[in-house]
Amino acid sequence: MQSVIKNLPSCAGIYQYFDDTGKLLYVGKAKNLKNRVKSYWRFTPTLAPNPTLSSRILKMLSEAVSLEYIIVESEEDALILENSLIKQLKPKYNILLRDDKTYPYIYIDESAEYPRFEITRKVVKGKDITYYGPFPSGGRALLDALYEVYPLVQKKSCLREGKACLFYQIKKCLAPCERKITPQEYAKIVEEAKSSIHKRQKLIKILEERMARLALGERYEEAAKMRDFITAIASLSPTSTIDFAQKIDLDIFAIQNGDERGVIIKLFMREGKIISSSYSYFRHTHNFDTDEAYKQALLEFYIQDMPHVSQTILTAHDFEDREQIAQTLSTRYNKKIEVLAPKRGNKAKLVSLALQNCDELLRQKDRDTLIEQKIADLFDLERIPYRIETFDNSHLMGTATVGGMVVWNENGWDKDSYRRYELHTHDEYGQMKEMLSRRIEDFKEHPAPDLWILDGGQANLNLALSLLKEAHVHLDVIAIAKEKLDAKAHRAKGAAKDLVYTTAGIIELKSTDPRLHWVQRQRDEAHRYALSYHQHKRRKEDMQLSLFTKKGIGKATVKKLIDYFGTFEAIQNASIEELEKVTNKKIANILKTNN
């Protein structure tokens, strides 16, 4: 490693430290690779870590045995590549915030004669688009409340019909489709609605009055709907007495590290008012680094196709790459963007408000006893599992072979992230390998979790560790399987215990242990999900098999075709020459004639 360090080029790039097993420990970026990497070390009398570095980096360097680097054209390119590799590969000593969701905006196209408010997460094409937000939560409730309170065009299709409908009869619309209201009069209603997006107390007051009337009229379901609107809208942003004289747009980021977890808060100020906020926790707190945290938070939030970007971003802490981040975002959006860490004035009060909310969220969360912390301690995991992916596969005599991946995070089952895999390998080991390999290939788009749980024993655990090592991904893995009795895994209830396989060996827990229940719950959900997909696919394949039988093709021939082509779809798409190779000319003609 010493020779690599001494011969590094003096240009921009990223560097990667690896341990003696080939696992990636750390990814960093540099404007000048030679200067940056040399700053980690002392060269006399022998190569040794620089003692002035943080304890985290010193521990990383004590494990590092090799160094690799990639040259790029500019520091900006290095910054972007560094962030991408951290997301994909989850190095042991880099922090990963996992807060890369896109938030919805309310928008209105005022070039329309009778415009409507809509929800979007991306830039909308149009001549005169105005965006409001972002709204991490409560945006849909706010939009629905606008249509509840103001007589706007309720549906896109309303104007096309050219005839007053039920909405006009119940006084939720003024029938612009029949020109019962002029565009000028309608524009005044739109202005009132736009004002309510930023000054929401007026909207809440109207909803409260409506809720009270509905409750008095014993229309409790409708009153409950108003109550839900009020709750969602009221929770959009924290209470603030800070008053900005000018109508200014600001995004405020605060990141606070705690003992067991950290928290990131975002506040969004529009026209001098805080209109929304969001927060999320992160767990890899012993690896916390302020510079890395703010870099990730800003680069992940400000994606290319974002509807609205404030020209001024405030951060609660100054950090090393603040000016470079500002330059990168300015290039990304083709306009000047500032990233500031204010120390005085109203802007400093805003970051102080964000930090106060961080402290309160950490205080509330620290009251909870974390099952994930107990899992990390029990299985000696590198990190507390904030996000878990669990895998299982399902088949019947080698047919309708599928796999399922379920995802758990702090909020419970993340069903939007569940994945189904149509598998082509015939043995269970090969099926697990195929499924895990495909997931690893997807790390670039959807980063690796904190923990994998596999349905299976030592063989599947070794397989996963081998695939991850080959991909240079650092990820904890455990497997769960039934205890072997008489050379069989008895799955009947009570016949055999569940054993958990880890890199340190097999762990057997009492059947009443809540930690075992937690792992079993993950496994059972993966099994349920894979099985439901298998049953769906099997019904479909049974129908296809029935069609083949009607054509006069026997089951033995169908099996031969499936063994060769893998799926019914592949058989149907095969050429007549390919079919002849597997069967004969007569069957090939039948298949292609009736296709």
Residue, then its C-alpha position, 0 to 999 in steps of 0.5 A: m500500500q505504501s508504494v501506491i500512496k507514494n505514486l498517487p497522481s496529483c489530480a481529482g478522484i476518489y480513493q477506496y480502502f480495503d481490509d485483508t478480506g477484500k471488503l471495502l472499508y471507506v470511500g473518499k473524494a479528493k481534489n488532489l489525490k496525492n495530497r489528500v491520501k498522504s494526509y492520512w499517514r506518517f512515513t517516518p520511520t515506517l508507514a503509520p496513521n496520522p495520530t491527529l485524525s479522528s478515532r473513526i478514521l484511525k480505526m479504519l486505517s488500522e484495518a486497511v491493507s490496500l488502496e485503490y483509486i479512480i481518476v476523474e476530471s474535476e472535484e465535482d465529478a469526484l463528489i458525485l462519484e463518491n456519493s454514488l459509491i457510498k450508496q451502492l457499496k455501503p462501506k463499513y466506515n462511511i455513514l449512509l443516511r438513507d433519506d433519498k425520497t422525492y417529495p410531492y409538490i402542489y402545482i398549478d398551470e396558470s396558462a389554463e383558462y380555468p386552472r386546477f391544482e395538482i400533485t407532482r414529484k417532477v418538473v411539469k412542462g408548461k408555460d406558466i407553472t407555479y409550484y408550492g412545496p415540497f410537502p413530505s407529508g400532508g400534501r394530499a390532505l392540503l390539496d383535498a382541503l383546497y377542493e373541499v373549501y374552494p369551488l374549483v374545477q373538481k376533476k380534469s374531465c369536468l371542463r371537457e364534458g361542457k355540462a354542469c354536473l353533480f359538483y355544481q349541484i352540491k356547490k363545490c363547483l361554479a360550472p365554468c364548463e357552462r360559463k356560469i363564472t368568468p375566467q376573471e372571477y375564477a382567478k379570484i378564487v384561485e388567488e384565495a386558494k393559493s394564499s391558503i397554501h402558505k397561510r393555512q390558519k384561515l383554511i383550518k378555521i374554515l374546516e373547523e367550522r365545517m366540522a362543527r356543523l357536520a357533527l351537529g347534523e350527526r354527519y359523523e363520517e364527513a366530520a371525521k374527514m374534516r378532522d383528518f384534514i385539519t390534523a394533517i395540515a396542522s402537522l405540516s410544519p413546526t410552530s415558529t415565531i420567526d418573522f421574515a420581513q421579506k418574502i424569502d424562500l429557504d431550505i433548512f437542513a439540520i443533522q444531529n448525532g445521538d448515542e444510539r441514532g441520529v436525526i436529520i430535519k428539513l424545514f422549507m420556508r416559502e415567501g417568508k413562512i415555514i410551510s412544511s418539514s420532514y425528519s428521518y432517523f439514521r443508525h450508523t452513529h459511531n461512524f458519524d461525520t458532519d461533512e459526509a452527512y451534509k454532503q449526502a443529505l444535500l446531494e440526495f435531496y436535490i435531484q435533477d428533475m426537482p420542481h423547485v429549488s431554493q437559491t439559498i440553502l441553510t445548514a445548521h453546521d458548517f462543513e468542509d465541502r459546503e462551497q463545493i456542494a453549492q457549486t455542484l448544485s449551481t451547475r446541476y440547476n443552471k443557476k446560482i445556489e448558495v449553501l450557508a451556515p449562518k451564525r447570527g440573525n434570523k437565518a441563524k434562528l431558523v437553524s437553531l429552531a431546526l436543531q431544537n426539533c432534532d434534540e426533541l426527536l432524539r429525546q423522544k426516540d431514546r425512550d424506546t427500547l430498540i429490538e434492532q439494537k438487541i438484534a445487532d448485539l446478539f448477532d454481533l452485527e457491524r451496524i444496527p439494522y435500520r433497513i432489512e431485506t429478507f429473501d425466500n424462494s418457492h416452487l413445486m417440483g421445479t415448476a413456477t419457480v419464483g423468489g421474493m424479497v420483503v423489506w422492513n424499516e423503522n416504519g414497518w413493512d416497506k411494501d413499495s420496496y418488495r420485489r418478485y423474481e422469476l427464477h430460471t435455475h432448477d435447484e434451490y441453491g442456484q435459485m438463491k444465487e440467482m436472486l441475490s446476484r440480481r439484487i446486488e446488480d440493483f444496488k446502484e439504483h436501490p442501495a444495499p440495506d443494513l442486513w440480509i436475512l435468508d431462508g436457509g442454512q449455512a450454505n445460503l449464508n456462505l453463498a451470500l457472503s461470497l457474492l457480496k465479497e466479490a462485489h466489494v459490498h460490506l453487508d451483514v447477513i444471517a440465515i434462519a433454518k429448521e434444525k436438522l432431525d434424522a437428516k431432514a428439516h422437519r417443518a411441522k409445528g413443534a417438530a424442530k427448532d429454528l436455528v439462526y446461522t451467523t458468521a460467528g456460528i449457529i445461534e439457538l434461541k428459546s422459542t419464547d425469545p422476542r429476538l427469535h420472533w423478530v427474525q421469524r417474522q421477517r422470514d415468514e413474511a418473505h415466505r408468504y410473499a414468495l408463495s403468493y407469487h408462486q401460486h399466481k404464476r402456477r395458476k397462469e402456467d396451468m392455464q398455459l399447459s392446458l392450452f398446450t394439451k389442447k393442441g395435442i402436445g403431451k406433458a412429457t414434451v412440454k417438460k422437455l420444452i420448459d427444461y430447454f427454454g425456461t418459460f412458456e413465454a420463451i417457448q412461444n417466442a422461439s423460432i421454428e428452427e429452435l423448436e425443431k432442435v428440441t422436439n420435431k418438425k411436426i410439433a414445431n409446426i403445431l406450436k408456430t401455427n397456433n401461436 
